Amino acid sequence: MKTIQLIILFSFFAFYSNAQSLSPTVISSFGGSDPNSGTSWTMGESLTHTLDNGQNILTQGFHNDSCICITITNDQDEEIIFNVFPNPTVNYVRVTNNTKGSYQLSVFSIDGKLKMQGSYTEPDVVIDLSSYSKGMYILRINYEDDSHKNKKVFTRKINKQ
């Protein structure tokens, strides 16, 4: 009898008590909602942070499958373009560029472990990924022009199949 009373009392509290409820919050640079359909949307992210200790990279934030690089230049600078293809890939990726300086390529596994690193000045470099397991990899390109005034970092996702 006592057991039944405890079960009824527990059930009463379980049905009529409220636990903590959290509403999800998205921090973005732009967004809106449609009151007719009840949908909301955001674009961009106002805050991301990347930590790098030389061997591992940790990035907080969202990344799209495609990367759009916007370069702000003055009238004297030429736009810097790095192309990475084919992506997705099976054995290799080719990195082409229009730069006149040196750059460093680093490949990281998705958990931030450095898989490969090298310095280059050539406009066309092939990276062999045939020994890597399937998955996502991060390609970081550190560029510095010959005058050492222009330094840029580009990041690309590589999908190894």
Secondary structure as GFF3:
##gff-version 3
##sequence-region A 1 161
A	DSSP	alpha_helix	2	16	.	.	.	ID=ss1
A	DSSP	beta_strand	30	34	.	.	.	ID=ss2
A	DSSP	beta_strand	39	43	.	.	.	ID=ss3
A	DSSP	beta_strand	49	52	.	.	.	ID=ss4
A	DSSP	beta_strand	57	60	.	.	.	ID=ss5
A	DSSP	beta_strand	82	85	.	.	.	ID=ss6
A	DSSP	beta_strand	92	97	.	.	.	ID=ss7
A	DSSP	beta_strand	102	109	.	.	.	ID=ss8
A	DSSP	beta_strand	114	120	.	.	.	ID=ss9
A	DSSP	beta_strand	124	128	.	.	.	ID=ss10
A	DSSP	beta_strand	135	144	.	.	.	ID=ss11
A	DSSP	beta_strand	151	160	.	.	.	ID=ss12
###
